[in-house]
Amino acid sequence: MRAGSESRLTAALTRMPARQLHLLLGGALVVVLALLWSFALRAPLAQLRAQRAEQARMALSAADPAQLARQLAALTGEVAALESSLSRQGGGGADLPVAGTSQLQLRLIGAVERAAARHAVQLRGAVPGPARTIAGFREVSIDVEAVGSYQALMAWMADADGGALAVVSFDLGAGDSAGARVMKVRMAAYVLPKENT
């Protein structure tokens, strides 16, 4: 059956006038070239153009060492200002509290940060969580993300605020390095509504 279809195709092509055959082959060649451009050549050529533009930009930057020195000095000044701001706030790398934070939440964040320092736990963030009323008590929460070994994280949680904090939600995952764990935890203290200051 396949040989029959090939012979019919060959017979149809031999009966076709030469002009139509040339147009058909030219059209097929244009389609093949368009596909080759779209799928094989366009992306590598765009990458080559981007690479050459980046090389030209780097060559211009390297040509002016004074400009590089100015940029480095400006960035060094910004880093120093940020470091001094964090040290004045007492932050151990955690997020700074937002406006509207209660004094209790600030004390809880401070206790969590001090406990983290004692147990070699790195805080990625310590921010106020939502406050709500449960059974007549006010739940004042903080959301914390911490990194450390499993044992250090467990000791840190037990030590935070003398163990007076309750764990509301908890998520533990693998860290970037071997043995490190990333913990996202919501901790809360329960107080009478008049004490939530």
N, C-alpha and C positions, 0 to 999 in steps of 0.2 A: 504494500500500500504506500509505503514511504517512497519507494523507487518510482511509483506511478505519479505521485504528486511532484517529485523532482523533475520528472520528464515533462509534465504539463507546464511547470514553471519555466523550464528551459525552452519549451516550444513557444510559450507566450512571449518570452523575451526575444526570441529570434524573429518572431513575426512582427514585433514592435518596430516602428520606424526609428531610424538612428537618432533623429533629433529628440524624440520622446525618451529614448533610452539614456541619452546624455543628460537630459533634464532630470530624469529619475535618479541617476547616479550622482549628479551634482547636488540634488536635494538631500540625498542620503548622506553625502559627505559633509554638507552644511550642518545637518542634525548631529552627526558624530563629533564634529569640531565644537559645536555649541555645548554638547554634553561634556566633552573633554575640558573645555574652559570652565564650565560651571562646577564640575566635581573634582577635577584634578589640578587645575592651575590657579584659579582665582584665590583660594584661601592661602596657599603658599606665597603667592605674590603679594597679597595684603600683609602677611606676616613679615616678609622681606622689607616692604616699604616702612612698616612700623619700626622694625629693628634699625633700619638706616636712619630714620628720624630720631630715634633714641640715641644712637651713636653720635649724631650731629649735635644734639642737645648736650650730651655729656662732654663732647669735645669743646663746646663753647664754655661750659662751666669750668672745665679743667684749665682753660686758657686764662681765666681770671681768678688767680688764687686769692686776691683781696676780697672778691665777692664771697668765695667759700669761707674765708675767715670771718667775714661779717655775719654770714648765716650761722656759722658755728657759735659765735659769741652770743647772738640773739637767742639761739636755742638753749645754750648753757644757762643764760640768764632766766629764761622761762622755767627750766627744770629747777633751778635753785629757788625761785619764787614759789613754785608748787611744793617743793620739799619743806620750805619754812612754813608755809601755810598749813600743811598737814601736821607738822610737828607742833605748831601752836594749838591746833584743834585736838591733839592727842590721838589722832587717827593712826591705826596700825595698818594702813592700806585699805581700810573699809570705807564705804561710801559715807559722806557727811550727812547728818540728819537733815531732813527737810523742814521747812517752816510749818508750824502747827504741831510739832512734836511735843508730847507732854514731858514733864520733868521725869516722870517714872520711866518712860521709854528711853530717855537720855541716860538715866542711871543704869537701866538694863543693858543698853548698848555698851556703856563703859565697863560694866561687870563682865560682859561676854568678851570684850577685847582684852581685858586684863587676864582673864582665864586662858584665852588663846595664847597670850605671850608666855604664860607659865607652862603650857603643855606643848609648845612648839607647833602650834596650829596656825596656819595662815588664813586670815579672813579676807575674802574677796569682796564681801559686802555685808553690811549690817544696817538695815533701814527699818523704820517704824512700819509695823503692819496695821491691819484694820483693828479697830476697837469695837467691841460689841458687849451687850449685856446678856449674861447667862445665869439663870436661877438667882437673880438678885445681885450677882457680882458683876463687876466690870472686868472683861478680859482685855488686857493691854498687851499687845503682841509686837514682836519684832521678827523680821525675816532675815535670816543669816545664811550666807554661803561660805563654807570653810573648806580648807584643803589640808590634809595631813594623813598620817597612818591611821589605820582603824583603831588601834589602841589609844593613840593620842586624841582622836576625835571623841572616843567614848569617855576618856578621863576629862576632857574639856567640857563635855556636856554635863557631867556629874558635878564639876567644880563651878560652873557658871552660876553666879549669884548664890553661892552656898547651897545649891540644889533646890532653891525655892522656885525655879522656873519649871513650868510644865511644857512638854513637847506636844504641840498641836498637830503638826504634820511633819513628815520626815521623808527624805529621798537620799539614797546613798548610791553613788556610781563610781566607776573607775576614774582615776586621775590620769594626768599626762605621763607621770613617771611610774616606775615599778614600785609597788607597795603603797602608792598614794591613792587616797580616796577623796572624792568630792561630795560634800554633804550639803544639802539644802534643807534647812529646818526652820519651822516657825515655832518660836518659844513664846510663852505667855505667862504673865503673872495675873492673879485674880485678886481684886481689891474691892472694897465697898465703893460705891459710886462717889462718895464725898472725898475718898482718898486719891482719886485719879487726877493728880495735878502734875 
